[in-house]
Amino acid sequence: MDLRVNKKYRLSRKIGSGSFGDIYLGVNVTTGEEVAIKLESVKTKHPQLLYESKIYRILYGGVGIPNVRWFGVEGDYNVMVLDLLGPSLEDLFNYCGRRFNLKTVLLLAQQLLSRLEFLHTKSFIHRDVKPDNFLIGLGRHHNTVYIIDFGLAKRYRDPRTHKHIIYREHKNLTGTARYASINTHIGIEQSRRDDLESLGYVVMYFLRGSLPWQGLKAHTKKQKYERILERKMATSPEQLCKGFPSEFRSYFEYCRALRFDDRPDYSYLKRLFSELFLRKGFADDAMFDWTILNMQQERSRQQQQDEQAGAKGPGAEGDGAMRKEQDGRAMDTGAMGEAGCKVGEDVAREKGGAIGLDSRGVEGAEIGVALGRRRGILSRQDDPT
């Protein structure tokens, strides 16, 4: 697409879709800096991009909140220019074989709770908490998890008086069925408790590898949602968290006991996980599963290169040692940057180099193109069930 944004950014390729618009890689024509550009047709029946940009402005300055560089109209599109971010937690989950270990999950849970707490202090609920809507940062922010896609977010209270919205029933399901709270399924207006219950499902998805209500078959979406609800209601917190520390069961029991307008005790929930983290003797070193996996694979590749260099002659051994030392420094100063590069290369290879979208999000090839150059992508809305 040949479009210049604000006379400053040139659109490159499409890298994803959000809840209400397509996302493109953009380049600052002066500095060469890459950004994410979200487009929405001005002819759309229910425009959302202006609304979403206003929420980003309200959240500006919060940890793990992307910065909006510009919003306006260009040609036939409403346009929002955002910071470029790294892969989503769903992308990294796939990279790690669709299972995170307990340490990684606890490190993530602390950040995810903090993002929701901050959003809630600004009087909004997200209403679509899922792995695709949490992305890691780039560069010096490579250990920070960002929350994105506020197209479905809603004020749950007046920002000045803090008066809570009224309780309602018979609401349509808003969000993603796989992670939706039970109350959301049965048509109750969402509030803070529902974001937290959804986060609990995300956490258990990471630990278990899947949720009991995945893969259910039905003739219509309505019937499928009903089957998901039935399975959720039949799965107690004890069953869902079986085989994992009791803190996860306690998390669900607390969230489900919250009343509609209750203020959650975020400190209690974070303390559940931080005390478990300490009890397990984990080091708070930001070594996530994907970081370790990449370092192991990088080491293996380097060893192969050194062996090949050694076979070529005595002079090559010194070169190999020098490369090894340089690579070691690179890993020390930017493990996640390297991890991003490796994630991109591997996922692209697994996906056969085909660029496109499916119901689970941005295809691996696109991640490969973006992250293979030590860059990242913004994720998108999906509807996994």
N, C-alpha and C positions, 0 to 999 in steps of 0.2 A: 504494500500500500504506500503510495507516494503522498505523504502528509508531513508538513512541518508544523510543529506545535510551539506556539508562542515565539515563533521566529528563532527558536533556540534549540529545539530537539528534533532530530530526524528519526522517524519510525523505522525500525528494522523488522525482524521476523516476529510472528505471533508465538508467544511462549506459554499461553494458558488462557483460562476463562475464570472469571469470578462469578458471584451469584447473579450479577446483573450487567455483565459486560466482558469483552475480550481484553486480554492483556498482551501488550507487545513490548519487546525490548526496544529501548530508545537510546539515542546517543546525543550528548551535548555537542553540537557542531563546532563549538569553540574549544572546549577542553578535552573532548573525547570521552568524558565520563559517561558510564552507562547507567540508565535508570529504567524503571518499569512504568509503562504508560497504559492506563486503562481507558478503553473507549466504550461509549454507549451511544447508540443512534439517537439523534434528537427527536426522531419520530416514534420512539418507543412509547407504548401505551402508559406504562407506569415508570417514569424516570426515577432512578435511585442514586445516580452517581453524585449529584449535588448534595443529597442527604448524607451519603457516605463520607464525602469530603468534609462536610461540616463536623461529623463525628470525629474524624481524624484531627481536625483543628482543635476540638475540645480536649482531645486526649494528648495533644502535642506536649512533648517533653517527658512523657512517661517512659520508664524503662521498657524496652521491648515493643515500642510503638513506632511504626515507620513514619517518616516525615513526608508530608505532602509538599512537593516543590511548587506546584502550580495547578490551578483548576480554571477551566474556561471552556469556550466553544470554539471549535475549529471546523469550518465547513459543515458537514452533516453530523458532527459528533460532539457530544459532551466529553471532555478530556480531563483526566486526573493524572498528574505526574508524581510518582512516588519513588522513594529509595528502592534500589534493587537489593533483593535479599537472596539467601541461599536456599537449599532444598527444604521441603516440608518434612515434618516428622513421619508422614506416611511414606515419602520417598526413602528416608533413612531406615525406616522399619523394613521396607522391602530389601534394601541393600544389606541389612544385617540378617537376612534369612527369616524375616517375619517373626522375630522374637527379640525382646530386649531383656537384659539381665536385671536383677533387682536393683543394683546400684544405679544403673542408667535411669530406670523408672523413677527412683526416688529423687535423683538429681532433677529430672524433668518435672516431677510433680510439684516440687517447691516453686519452680519458676511459673508453671502453669497456674497454680493457685494465686501467685502474686499478680499475674496478668489479669485474672478475673477479678481479684479484689480491687485492683486499680480501676478497672472498667466500672465496677459497681460503685466505687466512691464517686465516680463522675455521673452517676444516676442512670447508667445504661446497663442492660443485659445483652448478651451476645446472641443467644438463641440458635446458634449453629456451631457449638463446640465439637470439634472433630480434629483428627491428626492433620488433615490437609490445611487447616486454618492456623497452624502454628509452624513457623519457618525459623530456621537458624540464620543468624547474621553473617556478614562477611568481614574479612580483615580482623581488626582488633575486637570486633563484636562476634567472633566466631563461636563463642560459648553462650551467647545470649539467645533466648528463644523469643521470637516476635509473634504477636497475635495480629491477624489480618481479617479482611473481608467482613465489614460491618454493614453489608447491605440488608441484613435481616435484624440488625440490632434495634432495640426499642428502649425508650425511657420507661423506667419502672416507677419513677417518683419525680415530683417537681424539684428541680435543682435548687430552688431558693427555700421553699418551705419544707422540703423533704416529705411532703404528703404522698403516700404510696398510691399507685393505681388501684382501682377497685377490683375485687375478685369477680371473675366471669367464668362461665362455662360455655360449652358448645363451640369451642374455637377449632379451626382447622389446624392440622399438624404443620407447624413451622419449624424448619430445620432438617435434619437428616435422621431418618427413622432408626438406623442402627444405634445411634447414640442418644436418642431422645429420651427424656425422663418418662416415667409411667404417667405422671399427671399430664404431660404434654400429649401423650397418646390418647388419653380419655377426654381431651378437649378443655382442660383447665388452663386459664390464662397463665403464661409463664412469669416467673419472678426469679430472684437470685438463686433460690434453692435448685431450680431446674438446670441452670448453668453448671452448678456444682455436681449434681447427679450425672449429667452428661460427661463431665470431666472424669468422674469415677469409672464410667464405662470405657473411656479412652485409656485410662491407666490399666484396667484389667485386660483390655484388648492387647496392649503392649506386653503384659506379663504372660498371658495365656496363649497369644498368637491368633486368637479369634474369640468371638462371643457366641454363646449358645444359640442365639436367634439368627445367626448368619446362614445364608443358603436355603432359607425356607422358600418353598414354591407356592405360587398362587396364580389364579387366572387374571386378577386385576390388582392394581396398586392398593386399592382400598382393602381387599382381602389379605394382601400381603402384610399391610400395616396391622391388620387385626391379628394375624398369626404371630407377628413379632411381639405385639402387646401381650398376647396369651402366654407366650414363652417367657417374656420378661416377668410377668406377674407370677408365673409358676416357679421362677428361679429365685430362691431366697439369697440374701447377701452371703449367708454361710455357704450355700452351694456354689455361688458365683466365685467366691474367694477361696474355695477349698484347695488346700495344698500351699497356700500363701500365708504370710504373717497375719495375725488377727487384726492388725491396724487397718487393713483394707476393708474388712467386714465392719469394723467400727466406723469407718468413713461413711459407708453406705447407710448404716443405721442412723447416724447423726443427720445426714442429708435428708433422708426420708422422713425423719421426725420433725423437720422444720415446717412451721406454718407458712402460709402464703406470703405474709409481709414481714416475717422474721428477718433480722439482720444476722447472717451467719457469723459464727466465731471462726474467722479465718486463721487466727493465731493458733487455736486449738487444732485445726486440721493440719496446718503446717507442722505443728509440734508432733503430731502423730507420726509423721514421716521423718522428721529430723531426729527424733529419739530412736526410731527404728534404724536409721542410717548410722547413728553412733553406736548403737548396740551391736550392729553387725561388723563394726570396726572398719567401715569403708573410709577411704581417704577422699577428702573434698578437693580433688585435683582436676575436676572438669574432664576426666578421661571417660568419655562416653564410649559405648560399644563401637560406634562407627569410627571413632578416632583410633582405637586399638586395632580394629580390623584393618584399617588402612595402613597403619604403621607396620603390621605384620606382613601384609602383602607387599608393601614398599621394600621392606627388608629382604623378602624373598626375591623380588625382581632385581634388587641391587646385587644380591649374591649371585644370581644367574649371570648378570652383566660382568661381574668381576671374574667369574669362572671362564666366561667366553674371552674376556680380555687377557686372562692369564694364559689361555691356550694359544694366543696369537704371538706371544713373545715376552721376554723379560721386562722390556720397557713398559708394557701395558699394565703390569702389576702396580707400578707407582701411580699411573694415571687412575687406576681403579681405586686405590686408597685415597687419592685426592678427591675423587668424585664422592666416595663414601663419606669423607669428612664434611664436604659441602652439603651433601644430602642430609646428614645428621643435624647440621645447623639449621637447615630449612625446616626439618620436622620440629626442632625445638622451638622455633620462633613462629611457626604457623601450622600446627598439626591439623587444624580444621580446614585451612585452605587446601592443604594437600588432600585431606579426606574428601573435600568437595570435588576436587579434580578427579580423584579415583572413583568416587560414587558415580560421577557423570560418565566416565569412560566405561565402567563396568555395566551400568544400567543400559547405556546405549548399545553395548555389545550384546547383552541379553535380549534386548528388544529388536535386534536385527537392523538397527538404523532407521526404522520407520518412524517418521514424525507424525504425531496426531494426538487426538484426545479420546479417552474412553470414559466410562462411567466412574472410574476411580481417580481421574485427574490427568495431570500432564504426563504424557508418555515418556519413557526413559530416554528415548533418543534426544528429546528436547533438553532434558537434564544434561545429557552427555555433551551436547553442543555448548550449552551455557556453562556448565560447571567444569567441563574439560579445559576451559580457558580461565579457570579460577574465578568464575563468575557464578551468579545464581539466578533463580527465577522466583516470581511471585506465584503462589498456588491459586486454586480455583475452587468454586463450589462444585460439589458432586452430590450424588444421592445413593450412597451405598446402603444396601439393606441386607 
